[in-house]
């Protein structure tokens, strides 16, 4: 029987991918398993840290005496064999630490929380017990160590063995329970009790009859009282008489318990959809690791292809995973998937409470859910026997994690596909260039849905040159043609969607006398005006301050608001169309739990005529009465210093255009722009993805950008700009001799937004086609820079970054 556990420890100050050997106490030798969390002593002091058991052994290379495991956190493994293998691959491929990857796979409440405690010992003087501990044997260290003098006293007491400092690992995960009741007697004994109760004791008789009806089963106390019309007092009496006992029963927190989800049946497929479903289900049947690109125009019925393919996997007793790019798409997709598969569906996304996510995760782990729908982190859902993985809107940048481990959900999905021998479906109307290029080379199998399911034409798209509009009309967020179209839809009782690439009220506040722009004190970016809270906010670090009445620089009163935001657009539109009912959907109006679903339900039920929103309304939404889409500022992303700016603009315009005319009524799209001749806008006008793909690939080839080159971004940040810049120049000299001469090193340069949350950011970009030394070089960099991070300098490694801002 194994006596030694190889434990991956959580030591934030000096992480390592090398496990440590710990002795398994005799009492736990048959219980400890790989994938379980344990608490272990670490270092020379009395520090306790959490770790994951990676493997069990009978021997160790360590010469000294092994420390024993201090405590077992779990009764069963929280990471199965697949997850343990995935953490190793993820750490290696993203150049991060395995412990970070392991924690990323679990719900947030299952991550360790550390508390430093002060404990009494056998020799603690009575005066110290009274003054520091009161009547307790252990108190939080920070509650006691409030001054330098007390800290000094504690150090002396600890050295003398009169107090003990203990690092406690707390498990935050809590199961929800409710009180249930069940009979404490046999049915014969209960019947005998009925005969002994006086006829007038109606409540007691009702309790006994209820227990007889349950026939040994248990029922929640609340449901029991309702069903048998008894009071809590009658329950207490029954407990006292020994008829009944109360038990704590675990219940799941169901985020969709009150949702009215209608059951749906499989729809009749058109020829293109049928071909796609046949190809995918054949791969499911053959357990093939085929990657499909399902490229379909907006409204072509990609979701029905997903659902029928997932159903084929379930028929074989397999499970299915479906990813959506962000929470705003989740409500409608959940409705569709739950409508088809009912209680077999579990949901994972950031809009759920911590407890709900924990319970959904446990339903999946226990095999009680066979289908998972969720955003990026749902790719780690502990599904067994995966038969199909679907990734909707695969081009979206939200599938990439911004901090360590900086994984892309697509790469994790492909890894799990290989592990389970199952196909992956990447779906999009506007695939990323990297994905489309792989399909061109035959690495992925392309499935095309060229027409809308109802054979309706794609909406007509009109480009409005805002330079000419400004010359002919007073400055406004709305061009004359768009305003006329909005009025027309109101009269026809049809709905409109307006997209603006900015939330808030105005872009910035500027003094007309001296040109001063109010900026965030922590970041190199202007503050945004929010009229609903009457504050200026930073959308990067969250800093807030009051709206200035006078210029902080020259004290002039000539403060003006420039640019525009969703709040301002809503206000202006309400003045222009006073009879319109408007819903605004942005990060400010959707902060509260369930706000996404509530606002979309209101719009879907016809409670509003116009939906104004940011990018979150551009994709996935399907409302049959929407016949008009307006893009108020198509140029927002075009001016960004990022080689993907044109691709993102084209994708966004194509996606939002697809919200119009999805049912029987025809649609029309108006795109307002100051760059009417830009190729991204022109290709979007004609819904021409293939034309855009060929043109943009030529641009990427000419500039030497992905998918023709691979890229890695290395960043350094520090509170002192000089420290960050100096370290990056040193790093450049360190990298050059270790990489091939053909590898291109760009930088170091400050990032386009050079300061965020008081930290200065510098970057180096590595471009290469083949670099045999890269993996070893970056792994060395990861480990060697840890010591500097303890002094405040932070080094980040991002493989295939999606943003260079």
NUMARTI-752437 format. One record per residue (C-alpha): x, y negated, z. Coordinates in steps of 0.2 Angstrom, whole numbers, plus 5000, padded with zeros to 4 digits. Layout:
<nodes>
XYZ ...
</nodes>
This chain:
<nodes>
500050005000 500749834995 501449735009 502149585000 501149444991 501949334978 501149164981 501049014970 501148874983 500348694982 501748574987 501448414979 503148334983 504148474974 503148594964 503748744956 503148884944 504149014954 503049104967 503649134985 503649304994 502549315010 502249465021 500449525021 499849555039 499349745042 497549695045 497449625027 498449745017 496949825009 496049655007 497249534999 497149534980 497949434965 496849284962 496349254980 496849084989 497849105005 498548985018 500449005021 501748925031 503048825020 504748745024 505648735040 504248645050 502448695054 501748645038 500248745031 499848745012 498648835001 499248954988 498649074975 499149254976 499949304959 500449474962 500749614975 502349704978 503149824990 504949754989 505749584988 507449504984 507349394999 508649445012 507949355027 506349395037 504749355027 503449235034 501749305036 500149245027 499249125039 497449145033 496449215019 495249085011 494249195000 493449365002 493649404984 494849334970 494249164963 495449184948 495249344938 496649434928 496149324913 496249164923 497949204930 498649234913 497849074907 498648974920 500349034915 500048994896 499248824900 500748774911 501948824897 501048744883 500648574892 502248564901 501448554918 501448654934 500548824936 499748774953 498948614944 498248724931 497548844943 496648704953 495948634936 495048794933 494048784949 492648674955 493348514964 492648574981 493748724980 495348624979 496248614996 496048475008 497448445020 497248375038 498748345050 498148385067 498948355085 498748505097 499148535115 500348665121 500448755137 501648625144 500648465139 500648355154 498948315162 499148125159 499448155140 498048275139 496848135146 497547995136 497848075119 496648215119 495248185131 494348345133 494948425116 496348535112 496648465095 496348295087 496748215070 498548155070 498047985061 496747955075 498147955088 499647885079 499047715077 500647615081 502447635079 502647655098 501447795099 502247885085 503947865094 503147945109 502348085099 504048125092 504848135109 503448245115 503548365100 505448385103 505048435121 503748555115 502448465125 501348435109 501248525092 500948455075 499848565064 499448555046 497648625043 497048675026 495148645025 494048735012 492748605006 491648724997 490048755007 488648875002 486848805004 485748915015 483948905020 482948985034 481949145029 480849255039 480649445040 479749565051 480749625066 479549775068 478949915058 477249905049 476550025062 477149915077 476449755068 474749835066 474749875084 475149695088 473649645078 472549745088 473249675104 473049485099 471449405104 470249365091 470349175093 472249165090 472049135072 473849075069 474649225077 473449345067 473949255051 475849275055 475549455058 474549485042 475849385032 477249505039 476249655034 475949585017 477849565015 478049745019 479849725025 480349595012 481049415017 480349255012 480949075015 480048995031 479348855020 478548975008 477949085021 477048945030 476248885014 475749055007 474949115024 474348935030 475348945047 476348815056 478148805062 477548825080 476648985075 478349055068 479249005084 477949095095 478149255083 480049245086 479749235105 478549385105 479849485095 478749505079 479849405068 481649355065 482449215056 483849245044 484949125034 484849155016 486049085003 485148984989 485848904973 485748714970 484948714953 485148554944 483748594932 482448664944 481248524941 481548504923 480048544911 480948654898 479848734885 480248904878 480748904860 480949044847 482249064833 481848954818 481749014800 483548984792 483848914775 485148994764 486648904770 486248924788 485949114785 487649134777 488449054792 487549154804 487949314795 489749274794 489849234813 488849384819 489849494808 491449434817 490549454834 490049634829 491849674824 492649584839 493649474827 494649324832 494149224817 494049034819 492648964809 492448784804 490548744803 490548584793 488848524791 488048354787 487048274801 485348354802 485948514793 485448624808 487148674815 486348694833 485148834826 486648924819 487448914836 485948974845 485649124833 487449174833 487449164853 485949274853 486849404843 488249404856 486949434870 486149574861 487749664862 487949634881 489249504878 489249324885 489349154876 490148984879 489548824871 490548664873 489848484870 491048334870 490248224884 488848214897 487748104886 487548254873 487148374887 485348344892 484648374874 485848524871 485348604888 483548584884 483848684868 484948814875 483848844891 482348844880 483048994870 483949084884 483049034900 483849074917 485349164908 486048984906 487248894918 487748714915 489448634920 489748444918 490248294928 488548234930 488148374942 488448354961 489948444968 488748574976 487848604960 489448634950 490048754964 488448854963 488348854944 490148914944 489749054957 488249114946 489449134931 490749224942 489449344948 488849384931 487149304935 487349184920 487749254902 487749084893 488748924898 488448754892 489648614897 490848484894 492748494893 493148594909 491848714905 493048804894 493748884910 492048954915 492449124922 491349224909 491849404907 491649494890 491549344880 490749374863 490749194856 491449024859 490548874851 491348694851 490148564845 490748404838 492448474839 493248314832 492848214848 494348144858 493448184875 493948364873 495748314878 496248294896 497048124900 498148184915 499048344920 498748474913 498548374897 497648514888 496448514873 494848614875 495048684857 496748764861 496048844877 494548904867 495748984854 496749064868 495249144876 494649194859 496249304857 496049364875 494249424872 494449464854 492949354849 492649224836 492649034839 491448914830 492148734828 490648624822 490648444816 489948334802 491648244802 492948374807 494648314814 495948304800 496948434809 495548554809 494948524791 496848544785 496948714793 495348764785 496048704768 497548824771 496448964776 496948974794 495148934799 493649004789 492548864782 490648874782 489748724774 488048654777 487948524763 486048484765 484848434779 483748574785 482148484778 482948444762 482748264766 484048144759 485348064770 484947894775 485347744764 486747644771 486947454768 488547364771 488347184778 489747064776 489746964792 490946834785 489546784772 488246794786 489246674797 489346544783 487446554779 486746574797 487046524814 488146634824 487246784830 487546974834 486147004821 486246974802 484646924794 484347084784 484547184801 483347074810 482047094796 482247284796 482047284815 480447184814 479847294800 480047454811 479147374826 477647334814 477647514808 477847584826 479547674821 481047674832 482747594830 484547634837 485847494838 487647534842 488947424849 490747474853 490747384870 489847374886 489647224898 489047054893 490546964884 492247024880 493146884889 493046714898 494146574890 494446394895 494146284880 495346154887 496946254890 496546414882 496746514898 495946694898 495446774914 496446934915 496447084927 497847054941 498247244939 498247274920 498647184904 496847164898 495547034900 494147054912 492347084905 490846984911 489447084918 487846984921 486847124930 488147114945 488746934942 490546994942 492047004931 492647184929 494147274923 493647434913 495347514916 495647504935 493947444941 494547284948 493047154951 492946974955 491746834955 491346744938 492346574939 491446414938 493146314935 494646364925 495946444938 497346364927 496846184924 495246174934 494246114919 492346164919 492546204900 492346394904 491546484890 491046664886 491746744870 491446914861 489947014865 489347164875 487747274876 487047164890 487247014879 486547104864 485047164874 484646984880 484846904863 483747034855 482347014868 482346834864 482246864845 480947004847 479946974863 478747114859 480047244858 480247374872 482147394874 483247534883 485047494885 486247644887 488047624892 489247664906 488347544918 486547604915 487047784916 488047794932 486747864943 486448054942 485148104929 485147934921 485648004904 484248124903 483048004910 483447864898 483447984883 481748064889 480947884889 481547844872 481048014865 479247994872 479047834863 479147714879 480447604870 480547534852 482447504852 483847594860 485447494862 487047584867 488947614866 489747764857 488747884868 487247864857 488147894841 488048084841 486948234844 485348134847 483848194837 482248094838 481048114823 480347934824 482047844822 482147774805 483347634807 485147624814 486147474815 488047464819 488347284826 490247284825 491047424814 492747344815 493147364834 494347514832 495047464815 496247344823 496947454836 498847504834 498447694832 498647794816 496947874820 495947714819 495247734802 494847914806 493847874822 492947724813 492347844799 491847974811 490847854822 489947774808 489547944800 488948014816 487847864821 487147854803 486548024805 485347974819 484147904806 482847984795 483048164803 481248214801 479948174788 480147984788 481647914778 483047824786 484047664783 485747614791 486447434792 488347424795 488947244800 490747214797 492047084793 493047214783 491747274770 493047344758 493947454770 494047624764 493447704780 491847594779 491547634761 491747814762 490547814777 489247714767 489247864754 489248004768 490848064759 491848164771 492848254758 493348094749 493848014766 494848174770 495848174754 496247984755 496747994773 497848144771 498748044758 498947904770 499548024784 500848104772 501547934767 501747884785 502348044792 500948074804 499948224810 499448344803 501048334793 502048314809 501848374827 502048244840 502448234859 502248074869 503348044884 502847904896 503747824911 502747714923 503247614938 502747464949 504347384943 504447354924 506347364924 506347534932 505147604919 506147524905 507847584911 507347754914 506547774896 508247714888 509147844899 507947974894 508147934875 510047954877 509748124886 508548184873 509548144857 510948274858 509648414864 508548394849 508848434830 509448294819 507848304809 506748264824 506248084824 506247984841 505247824841 505447704855 505647674869 504347534868 503047464880 501347544877 500047434868 499247404885 500847394895 500147374912 498747474920 498247464939 499947374943 501047504934 502047464919 502047594905 503447634892 503347774879 504447884868 503647974854 504448134847 503948184829 504448344822 504048484809 505148624818 506048594834 506748754842 507448664857 505948564861 505048694874 506648714884 507048524884 505348474890 505348614903 506948544910 506348374909 504748424919 505748494933 507248374934 506048214935 505148274951 506348194963 506148024955 504248044956 504348044975 505147864973 503747804963 504247834945 503047944936 503548044920 502148114909 502248234894 500848244882 500848374868 499848314853 499148154861 497548084853 497847904860 499447804860 498647654869 
</nodes>
